[in-house]
Amino acid sequence: MSEFITIATFNFAHEIIVLKSILENEGVPYLFQNENLISIDPLASYAYGGIDLKVHPNDFEKVKEILDNLNTRLTIVD
């Protein structure tokens, strides 16, 4: 997982529920860093910089397209 890169950051755990389902259905390997910590203590999101969605560089464009198709305001990390 060390080669995984951050593509998006979320402030709260409820923001990633639908995205997790989409990524699993598409067969995209992913990691939500800090997910458990912020689920337990939502205010820790600000201290730890949120929940980072990490994906393999080979899946970056596919995940970027998935994020673009969601009806949210996300900043995509290039």
Backbone as JSON Lines, residues from 0, in Angstrom:
{"i":0,"aa":"M","n":[0.82,-1.19,0.0],"ca":[0.0,0.0,0.0],"c":[0.86,1.26,0.0]}
{"i":1,"aa":"S","n":[2.17,1.11,0.12],"ca":[3.01,2.29,0.16],"c":[3.01,3.04,-1.17]}
{"i":2,"aa":"E","n":[2.67,2.36,-2.26],"ca":[2.63,3.05,-3.55],"c":[1.29,3.72,-3.82]}
{"i":3,"aa":"F","n":[0.32,3.55,-2.93],"ca":[-0.97,4.2,-3.09],"c":[-0.82,5.71,-2.91]}
{"i":4,"aa":"I","n":[-1.62,6.48,-3.66],"ca":[-1.55,7.93,-3.59],"c":[-2.91,8.5,-3.19]}
{"i":5,"aa":"T","n":[-2.9,9.66,-2.56],"ca":[-4.13,10.32,-2.13],"c":[-4.78,11.01,-3.31]}
{"i":6,"aa":"I","n":[-6.07,10.75,-3.51],"ca":[-6.81,11.39,-4.58],"c":[-7.87,12.36,-4.05]}
{"i":7,"aa":"A","n":[-8.36,12.15,-2.83],"ca":[-9.36,13.05,-2.26],"c":[-9.31,12.95,-0.75]}
{"i":8,"aa":"T","n":[-9.8,13.99,-0.09],"ca":[-9.87,14.03,1.37],"c":[-11.27,14.41,1.8]}
{"i":9,"aa":"F","n":[-11.78,13.71,2.8],"ca":[-13.14,13.93,3.31],"c":[-13.05,14.33,4.78]}
{"i":10,"aa":"N","n":[-14.0,15.14,5.23],"ca":[-13.98,15.6,6.62],"c":[-14.64,14.63,7.59]}
{"i":11,"aa":"F","n":[-15.67,13.91,7.14],"ca":[-16.44,13.06,8.04],"c":[-16.68,11.69,7.43]}
{"i":12,"aa":"A","n":[-16.84,10.7,8.29],"ca":[-16.97,9.3,7.86],"c":[-18.23,9.07,7.01]}
{"i":13,"aa":"H","n":[-19.31,9.8,7.29],"ca":[-20.54,9.56,6.52],"c":[-20.39,9.97,5.06]}
{"i":14,"aa":"E","n":[-19.41,10.77,4.73],"ca":[-19.21,11.22,3.36],"c":[-18.66,10.14,2.44]}
{"i":15,"aa":"I","n":[-18.13,9.06,3.01],"ca":[-17.48,8.04,2.18],"c":[-18.31,6.78,1.99]}
{"i":16,"aa":"I","n":[-19.48,6.69,2.6],"ca":[-20.26,5.45,2.57],"c":[-20.63,5.04,1.15]}
{"i":17,"aa":"V","n":[-21.2,5.94,0.38],"ca":[-21.61,5.61,-0.99],"c":[-20.39,5.34,-1.86]}
{"i":18,"aa":"L","n":[-19.35,6.13,-1.68],"ca":[-18.14,5.96,-2.47],"c":[-17.5,4.59,-2.24]}
{"i":19,"aa":"K","n":[-17.49,4.12,-1.01],"ca":[-16.95,2.79,-0.73],"c":[-17.68,1.72,-1.53]}
{"i":20,"aa":"S","n":[-19.0,1.82,-1.58],"ca":[-19.8,0.85,-2.32],"c":[-19.48,0.9,-3.81]}
{"i":21,"aa":"I","n":[-19.34,2.09,-4.35],"ca":[-19.03,2.24,-5.78],"c":[-17.66,1.65,-6.09]}
{"i":22,"aa":"L","n":[-16.68,1.97,-5.28],"ca":[-15.32,1.46,-5.51],"c":[-15.29,-0.06,-5.42]}
{"i":23,"aa":"E","n":[-16.0,-0.64,-4.46],"ca":[-16.04,-2.09,-4.33],"c":[-16.72,-2.72,-5.54]}
{"i":24,"aa":"N","n":[-17.82,-2.13,-6.0],"ca":[-18.52,-2.67,-7.18],"c":[-17.68,-2.56,-8.44]}
{"i":25,"aa":"E","n":[-16.84,-1.56,-8.53],"ca":[-15.95,-1.38,-9.69],"c":[-14.68,-2.21,-9.58]}
{"i":26,"aa":"G","n":[-14.46,-2.83,-8.42],"ca":[-13.27,-3.66,-8.22],"c":[-11.99,-2.85,-8.06]}
{"i":27,"aa":"V","n":[-12.1,-1.64,-7.57],"ca":[-10.94,-0.77,-7.39],"c":[-10.39,-0.95,-5.98]}
{"i":28,"aa":"P","n":[-9.12,-1.35,-5.84],"ca":[-8.53,-1.42,-4.51],"c":[-8.33,-0.01,-3.96]}
{"i":29,"aa":"Y","n":[-8.66,0.19,-2.69],"ca":[-8.59,1.52,-2.09],"c":[-8.28,1.41,-0.61]}
{"i":30,"aa":"L","n":[-7.94,2.55,-0.03],"ca":[-7.7,2.65,1.4],"c":[-8.21,4.0,1.85]}
{"i":31,"aa":"F","n":[-9.03,4.02,2.89],"ca":[-9.44,5.27,3.53],"c":[-8.61,5.42,4.79]}
{"i":32,"aa":"Q","n":[-7.57,6.25,4.73],"ca":[-6.69,6.46,5.86],"c":[-7.38,7.35,6.9]}
{"i":33,"aa":"N","n":[-7.31,6.97,8.15],"ca":[-7.92,7.66,9.31],"c":[-9.42,7.42,9.43]}
{"i":34,"aa":"E","n":[-9.99,6.51,8.67],"ca":[-11.44,6.27,8.69],"c":[-11.92,5.87,10.09]}
{"i":35,"aa":"N","n":[-11.29,4.9,10.7],"ca":[-11.74,4.42,12.01],"c":[-11.57,5.48,13.09]}
{"i":36,"aa":"L","n":[-10.46,6.16,13.08],"ca":[-10.19,7.2,14.06],"c":[-11.26,8.29,14.01]}
{"i":37,"aa":"I","n":[-11.59,8.74,12.82],"ca":[-12.56,9.83,12.67],"c":[-13.98,9.34,12.87]}
{"i":38,"aa":"S","n":[-14.25,8.06,12.62],"ca":[-15.57,7.5,12.93],"c":[-15.83,7.53,14.42]}
{"i":39,"aa":"I","n":[-14.8,7.29,15.21],"ca":[-14.93,7.28,16.67],"c":[-15.0,8.7,17.22]}
{"i":40,"aa":"D","n":[-14.17,9.58,16.68],"ca":[-14.11,10.97,17.16],"c":[-14.14,11.93,15.97]}
{"i":41,"aa":"P","n":[-15.33,12.34,15.53],"ca":[-15.45,13.19,14.34],"c":[-14.66,14.5,14.42]}
{"i":42,"aa":"L","n":[-14.5,15.05,15.6],"ca":[-13.75,16.3,15.73],"c":[-12.25,16.1,15.47]}
{"i":43,"aa":"A","n":[-11.79,14.86,15.53],"ca":[-10.38,14.57,15.24],"c":[-10.07,14.78,13.76]}
{"i":44,"aa":"S","n":[-11.1,14.88,12.94],"ca":[-10.9,15.09,11.52],"c":[-10.04,16.31,11.25]}
{"i":45,"aa":"Y","n":[-10.27,17.36,11.99],"ca":[-9.51,18.59,11.79],"c":[-8.07,18.44,12.26]}
{"i":46,"aa":"A","n":[-7.86,17.68,13.3],"ca":[-6.51,17.48,13.82],"c":[-5.67,16.58,12.91]}
{"i":47,"aa":"Y","n":[-6.31,15.6,12.28],"ca":[-5.58,14.64,11.45],"c":[-5.68,14.93,9.96]}
{"i":48,"aa":"G","n":[-6.36,15.98,9.6],"ca":[-6.44,16.35,8.19],"c":[-7.48,15.6,7.4]}
{"i":49,"aa":"G","n":[-8.44,14.98,8.06],"ca":[-9.54,14.3,7.38],"c":[-9.24,12.85,7.04]}
{"i":50,"aa":"I","n":[-10.13,12.3,6.24],"ca":[-10.02,10.91,5.79],"c":[-9.5,10.95,4.36]}
{"i":51,"aa":"D","n":[-8.32,10.39,4.14],"ca":[-7.71,10.39,2.81],"c":[-8.12,9.14,2.04]}
{"i":52,"aa":"L","n":[-8.61,9.35,0.82],"ca":[-8.86,8.23,-0.09],"c":[-7.58,7.99,-0.86]}
{"i":53,"aa":"K","n":[-7.02,6.8,-0.7],"ca":[-5.79,6.43,-1.38],"c":[-6.07,5.31,-2.37]}
{"i":54,"aa":"V","n":[-5.54,5.46,-3.57],"ca":[-5.7,4.45,-4.62],"c":[-4.37,4.22,-5.31]}
{"i":55,"aa":"H","n":[-4.28,3.11,-6.02],"ca":[-3.08,2.81,-6.79],"c":[-3.0,3.78,-7.97]}
{"i":56,"aa":"P","n":[-1.8,4.22,-8.33],"ca":[-1.66,5.16,-9.46],"c":[-2.31,4.66,-10.76]}
{"i":57,"aa":"N","n":[-2.34,3.34,-10.97],"ca":[-2.97,2.8,-12.18],"c":[-4.48,3.03,-12.2]}
{"i":58,"aa":"D","n":[-5.09,3.22,-11.04],"ca":[-6.54,3.43,-10.94],"c":[-6.92,4.89,-10.78]}
{"i":59,"aa":"F","n":[-5.93,5.79,-10.8],"ca":[-6.17,7.2,-10.52],"c":[-7.23,7.8,-11.44]}
{"i":60,"aa":"E","n":[-7.1,7.61,-12.74],"ca":[-8.04,8.21,-13.7],"c":[-9.45,7.64,-13.54]}
{"i":61,"aa":"K","n":[-9.54,6.33,-13.3],"ca":[-10.84,5.7,-13.12],"c":[-11.54,6.26,-11.88]}
{"i":62,"aa":"V","n":[-10.81,6.4,-10.78],"ca":[-11.39,6.92,-9.55],"c":[-11.71,8.41,-9.69]}
{"i":63,"aa":"K","n":[-10.87,9.13,-10.41],"ca":[-11.15,10.55,-10.65],"c":[-12.47,10.71,-11.4]}
{"i":64,"aa":"E","n":[-12.72,9.85,-12.37],"ca":[-13.98,9.89,-13.11],"c":[-15.17,9.55,-12.19]}
{"i":65,"aa":"I","n":[-15.0,8.58,-11.32],"ca":[-16.06,8.22,-10.36],"c":[-16.36,9.42,-9.46]}
{"i":66,"aa":"L","n":[-15.31,10.07,-8.95],"ca":[-15.5,11.22,-8.09],"c":[-16.16,12.38,-8.83]}
{"i":67,"aa":"D","n":[-15.77,12.57,-10.07],"ca":[-16.37,13.65,-10.88],"c":[-17.86,13.41,-11.11]}
{"i":68,"aa":"N","n":[-18.26,12.15,-11.16],"ca":[-19.66,11.81,-11.42],"c":[-20.53,11.89,-10.16]}
{"i":69,"aa":"L","n":[-19.91,11.95,-8.99],"ca":[-20.68,12.1,-7.75],"c":[-21.16,13.54,-7.63]}
{"i":70,"aa":"N","n":[-22.3,13.73,-7.03],"ca":[-22.85,15.07,-6.86],"c":[-22.32,15.68,-5.56]}
{"i":71,"aa":"T","n":[-21.01,15.96,-5.54],"ca":[-20.38,16.54,-4.37],"c":[-19.38,17.59,-4.8]}
{"i":72,"aa":"R","n":[-18.93,18.36,-3.86],"ca":[-17.88,19.35,-4.11],"c":[-16.6,18.86,-3.47]}
{"i":73,"aa":"L","n":[-15.79,18.17,-4.25],"ca":[-14.52,17.64,-3.78],"c":[-13.39,18.32,-4.5]}
{"i":74,"aa":"T","n":[-12.28,18.44,-3.84],"ca":[-11.08,18.92,-4.49],"c":[-10.24,17.7,-4.82]}
{"i":75,"aa":"I","n":[-10.01,17.48,-6.11],"ca":[-9.22,16.33,-6.54],"c":[-7.74,16.69,-6.4]}
{"i":76,"aa":"V","n":[-6.98,15.8,-5.77],"ca":[-5.55,16.01,-5.6],"c":[-4.85,15.47,-6.83]}
{"i":77,"aa":"D","n":[-4.08,16.29,-7.49],"ca":[-3.37,15.83,-8.7],"c":[-2.01,15.29,-8.36]}
